[in-house]
Amino acid sequence: MITHNITKLKFFFSTILCFFGFKKQVKKIKGVGLFELDISYYIDRCIFVNHGYESDSIFRLIEILKTYDLKHFSFLDIGSNIGLYAIAIKSNFPGSKVFAFEPTSFTFARLIKNIEINNLRISASKKAISNFNGTSKLYHSNSRSFLYGENSGMNSLEYSQKKKRTDNFGYELIDVISCKKLLELLPKDQVLIIKLDIEEHEFTVLQDLLPIIHSKSLTLFQVELLWSEPMMVDKCDRIHSLLLENDFRAESEILEKKSGNYIYLRNF
């Protein structure tokens, strides 16, 4: 309880900083990299307060890649936001080829800035990944609060009344590329590591992507599954089943279906 209250006080302090115009902050995350933050946004505020965001998932992924002694691989950060995963992977595995995809305009600009201040060679693209080539509406989520700021990480191609992603809350037209086009951009015959966090659009991408990944290639997926949200259970179950049907295995036994990032492996 005491720790929880201290954390809430820190979030309140960050709100006060924003109010007085000190929303730009620079934070170094140990083992990940340096980040220029705008703490009016939720993810940035979490990094500022907690010295990281999804740190357990990031370091678990790094640990697995080191366990298998992987040094040269392609890493796709699909739904990169401000670049936490992309920068963490490139910093820890200099021999990797890292590709970051973030379609939201103002978030993409901050992704580029964070890549630059870490002096890393990461290919960043302001595109969404789906099952077609063209343009689409990217719905901006109206998810914001006084204490935690605005959550731009919930923007999505998926229209959702419940999550306040509709025309009424704003959208932008973005470029979209198919999974086939995506794979054409990658080096051939490399181990493929994919982090997929695209706000309810994961199943669509996996349906398009899995049939065209070579069945004998070493492939790892990290995918966000929001099993704790009643409206997401069916979609999460379908993603889990789809990966198992394509010969992937969960990195650890799923004893209880909770929301979080799950890792699936094939040919490891």
Secondary structure, DSSP 4 states (H G I P E B T S, - for coil): -HHHHHHHHHHHHHHHHHHTT--EEEEEETTTEEEEEETTBHHHHHHHHHS-SSHHHHHHHHHHHHHTT--SEEEEEES-TTTHHHHHHHHH-TTSEEEEE---HHHHHHHHHHHHHTT---EEE-EEEESSSEEEEEEPP--EETTTEE-GGG-BSS-BTTTTBSGGG-EEEEEEEEHHHHHHTSPTT-EEEEEE--TT-HHHHHHHHGGGS-TTS-EEEEEEE-TTSGGGHHHHHHHHHHHHHTT-EESS---S--SEEEEEEE--
